[in-house]
Amino acid sequence: MDLKHLRSFCALGETLHFGRAAARLNIVQPAVSAHIRQIEDELGIKLVERSRHHVFMTPAGRNFLQEARSILQQVSGAIDTTRNIAAGTAGILRVGFVSSAIALFVTHLIRHFSTFHPDVEVDLYEMNSYQQLEAIAEGRLDLGFVRMPIQRDQVEIKTVAREPFEAILPVGHPLSRHPTMRPMDFSDETIFMLARDNAPGFHDALLSAFHLNHTVPRRIKYFREFQTAIHLASAGLGIAVVPRYAAAIAPQHIARVPLNLGDNYSEIGLALKDPSVPLIQKACEIIDKLTDNGIPADQNKNLA
């Protein structure tokens, strides 16, 4: 028994006429009769009763008709899903990210798949950059948005966005009225920064930018999440130095002042292991289109 036998049986069960069933399937009537006979012989059960002018389904035939329809629907669904997965329009995409990437890329990626490819499920994992690279290398993530500079064998990484830095401080702080700030403006302040083990390259590049601006912060306190540093800064306990989009969901009662670090920016990288996987390839196309259309690039127009 194969699928063509089930299709013939379902067509007969829905039309109760051998000629109309054959026409629906675009085959000859004897072929339909042969298929039905082969099913009955294999099962050893009478499924169809024939009279001179009518065709009837036996009770066993009516039950088998329901089961056959279900099988054909499952096969059809499996074929469609397989084709969609091969086209990158179905499946599960496991995405890692750092906080800045939420506003820059992650929400756009989810919205695009939800609108145009609803059979794609995007699973999100907030991780630091090194955790993402490890998960990608081990096949636990498909792609990740990491904070640069960073690298790992067997993982491809390319820069997809640059962010200027901002100083976060309470409204009413004397420095909050500055249109821009330089590192020497708050050399006597406590500075909140991302811990080095979360993003060593980012940490070292930021401190290097301070040194190039002839400033050595006197008091630095490190935290694993930008949001922690932002909330502490909003309470007047110091100044948080963060990439612009890390403060996108910060409290409204804070001041966000552009920080002039010359040619030093925070960069977001896209990390992946196998760009040939259709769903990953589709995601990369979406991200490239976002970049081409200026969603991340707009941020570069207003760099401090």
C-alpha positions in Angstrom: 0.0 0.0 0.0 1.4 3.4 -0.9 0.2 7.0 -1.1 -1.4 6.7 -4.5 -3.6 3.9 -3.1 -4.7 6.2 -0.2 -5.3 9.1 -2.6 -7.6 6.8 -4.8 -9.4 5.6 -1.7 -10.0 9.1 -0.4 -11.2 10.4 -3.8 -13.6 7.5 -4.0 -14.8 8.0 -0.4 -15.5 11.7 -1.1 -17.2 11.2 -4.5 -18.7 7.7 -4.1 -18.2 7.3 -7.8 -15.3 5.5 -9.5 -15.5 7.7 -12.6 -15.5 11.0 -10.8 -12.7 9.8 -8.5 -10.6 8.9 -11.5 -11.3 12.3 -13.1 -10.3 14.1 -9.9 -7.0 12.2 -9.8 -6.4 12.5 -13.6 -6.1 8.7 -13.9 -8.2 6.0 -15.6 -11.1 4.4 -13.8 -9.6 0.9 -13.8 -6.6 2.2 -11.9 -8.8 3.5 -9.1 -10.6 0.1 -9.0 -7.2 -1.7 -8.8 -6.0 0.6 -6.0 -9.1 -0.1 -3.9 -8.9 -3.8 -4.5 -5.2 -3.8 -3.5 -6.0 -2.0 -0.3 -8.8 -4.5 0.5 -6.6 -7.5 -0.3 -3.8 -6.2 1.9 -6.1 -5.5 4.8 -8.3 -8.6 4.3 -11.3 -6.4 4.9 -14.2 -5.2 2.7 -14.1 -1.4 2.6 -16.4 -0.6 -0.3 -19.7 -2.1 -1.3 -20.7 -1.8 -5.0 -24.2 -2.1 -6.5 -25.2 -1.5 -10.1 -25.7 2.2 -9.6 -24.2 3.1 -6.2 -21.0 2.9 -4.2 -21.1 2.6 -0.4 -18.5 2.7 2.3 -18.7 -0.1 4.9 -18.3 0.9 8.6 -14.6 -0.2 8.3 -14.3 1.8 5.1 -15.6 5.0 6.7 -13.1 4.6 9.5 -10.3 3.9 7.1 -11.3 7.0 5.1 -10.8 9.2 8.2 -7.4 7.6 8.9 -6.3 7.8 5.2 -7.2 11.5 5.1 -5.2 12.1 8.3 -2.2 10.3 6.8 -2.3 12.3 3.6 -2.6 15.6 5.5 0.4 14.7 7.7 2.4 13.8 4.6 1.4 17.0 2.9 2.3 19.0 6.0 5.6 17.2 6.3 6.4 18.0 2.7 5.5 21.7 3.0 7.5 22.0 6.3 10.5 20.3 4.8 10.4 22.5 1.7 10.0 25.6 3.9 12.9 24.6 6.1 15.1 24.1 3.0 14.1 27.6 1.9 14.8 29.1 5.3 11.2 30.1 5.9 10.4 27.6 8.7 12.1 26.1 11.7 13.6 27.3 14.9 16.3 30.0 14.9 18.3 30.3 18.2 19.6 33.8 18.6 22.0 35.0 21.3 22.4 38.7 22.0 23.9 41.4 24.2 21.6 44.2 25.4 22.4 46.8 22.7 21.4 44.4 19.9 17.8 44.3 21.1 17.0 47.8 19.7 19.4 47.5 16.8 18.6 44.1 15.4 16.7 41.6 17.5 13.2 43.2 17.5 13.5 43.8 13.7 14.5 40.2 13.2 11.5 38.9 15.2 9.1 41.3 13.5 10.2 40.3 10.0 9.9 36.6 10.6 6.5 37.1 12.4 5.2 39.1 9.5 6.6 37.3 6.5 7.6 33.8 7.7 5.3 32.9 10.7 6.5 29.3 10.6 9.9 30.5 11.9 10.2 30.4 15.7 12.9 32.7 17.1 14.3 31.6 20.4 16.2 34.3 22.3 19.1 33.9 24.7 20.7 36.9 26.5 24.3 36.0 27.0 27.6 37.8 27.2 29.7 37.7 24.1 32.0 34.8 25.1 29.1 32.6 26.2 27.5 33.2 22.8 30.7 32.2 20.9 31.0 29.0 22.9 27.3 28.2 22.3 27.7 28.8 18.6 30.8 26.7 18.3 29.1 23.9 20.1 25.9 24.2 18.0 23.6 25.4 20.8 23.1 28.7 19.1 22.6 29.5 15.4 23.8 33.1 15.5 24.6 35.8 18.0 25.0 39.5 18.4 28.2 40.1 20.3 30.2 43.0 21.5 33.4 43.6 19.6 36.3 43.2 19.4 36.2 39.4 19.9 37.1 36.3 18.0 37.0 32.5 18.2 38.1 29.6 16.0 35.4 28.1 13.8 33.1 31.1 14.3 32.6 33.8 11.7 32.2 37.3 13.1 31.6 40.5 11.2 30.8 44.0 12.4 27.2 45.0 11.7 26.8 48.2 13.7 28.7 50.9 15.6 27.4 52.8 18.5 28.7 56.0 20.2 29.1 56.0 23.9 26.9 57.9 26.3 27.4 59.0 29.9 24.4 58.3 32.1 23.8 60.4 35.1 20.9 61.8 37.1 18.9 64.8 35.9 20.1 67.8 37.8 23.7 66.7 37.9 26.0 69.6 37.0 27.4 67.6 34.0 23.9 66.7 32.7 23.6 70.1 31.1 26.6 69.6 28.8 25.7 69.0 25.1 28.6 66.5 25.0 31.2 65.2 27.5 34.8 64.2 27.4 36.5 61.8 29.7 38.3 64.5 31.6 34.9 66.0 32.5 34.3 63.3 35.0 37.7 62.2 36.0 36.8 62.7 39.7 33.6 60.8 39.4 32.9 57.1 40.2 32.4 55.4 36.8 30.3 52.3 36.3 31.4 50.0 33.5 30.8 46.5 32.1 33.0 43.9 33.8 36.0 42.8 31.8 35.1 39.1 31.9 31.8 39.9 30.2 33.5 41.5 27.2 37.3 41.8 27.5 37.8 43.4 24.1 35.1 46.0 24.8 36.5 46.7 28.2 40.1 47.1 27.0 39.1 49.3 24.0 37.1 51.6 26.3 39.9 52.0 28.8 42.3 52.6 25.9 40.0 55.3 24.6 40.2 57.0 28.1 43.9 56.8 28.1 44.2 58.2 24.6 42.2 61.1 25.9 44.7 61.6 28.7 42.3 60.5 31.4 42.7 57.7 33.9 39.5 57.1 35.8 40.2 57.2 39.5 37.3 55.0 40.7 35.8 52.3 38.5 33.1 49.9 39.6 32.3 46.9 37.4 29.0 45.3 36.8 27.8 42.4 34.6 24.7 44.2 33.2 24.5 47.6 31.7 21.1 48.1 33.3 22.5 47.7 36.8 25.1 50.4 36.1 22.4 52.7 34.6 20.1 52.4 37.6 23.0 53.1 40.0 23.9 56.1 38.0 20.3 57.3 38.0 20.4 57.2 41.9 23.3 59.6 41.8 26.0 57.1 42.9 28.2 57.6 39.9 28.3 57.9 36.1 27.6 54.9 33.8 29.5 54.7 30.6 27.5 52.6 28.1 26.9 52.2 24.4 24.0 54.3 23.2 21.5 51.5 22.7 22.3 49.8 25.9 20.4 52.8 27.5 17.4 52.4 25.1 15.1 51.1 27.9 16.7 53.1 30.7 14.5 55.0 33.3 13.2 58.3 32.0 14.6 60.4 34.9 18.1 60.1 33.8 20.3 62.3 31.6 22.0 60.8 28.5 24.9 62.9 27.4 27.0 61.9 24.3 30.5 61.0 25.2 33.2 62.2 22.9 35.9 59.5 22.6 37.2 60.5 19.2 37.3 57.6 16.8 36.4 55.0 19.4 33.0 53.4 19.2 31.2 50.3 20.5 30.8 47.8 17.8 28.2 45.0 17.5 29.2 41.9 15.6 27.2 39.1 14.0 28.6 35.7 14.9 27.7 32.4 13.3 29.2 29.1 12.4 27.6 27.9 9.2 26.2 30.6 6.9 25.0 27.9 4.4 22.1 26.7 6.6 19.0 28.1 4.9 17.4 29.6 8.0 20.7 31.2 9.1 21.2 32.5 5.6 17.7 34.0 5.6 18.4 35.7 8.9 21.7 37.1 7.5 19.8 38.5 4.5 17.4 40.3 6.8 20.2 41.7 8.9 22.1 42.8 5.7 19.0 44.5 4.5 18.6 46.4 7.8 22.1 47.6 7.5 21.7 48.6 3.8 18.5 50.5 4.7 20.3 52.4 7.4 18.7 51.1 10.6 22.0 50.6 12.3 23.8 53.0 10.0 21.6 55.9 11.1 23.4 55.7 14.4 26.6 56.5 12.7 25.3 59.9 11.4 25.3 61.3 15.0 28.5 59.9 16.4 30.0 62.1 19.0 
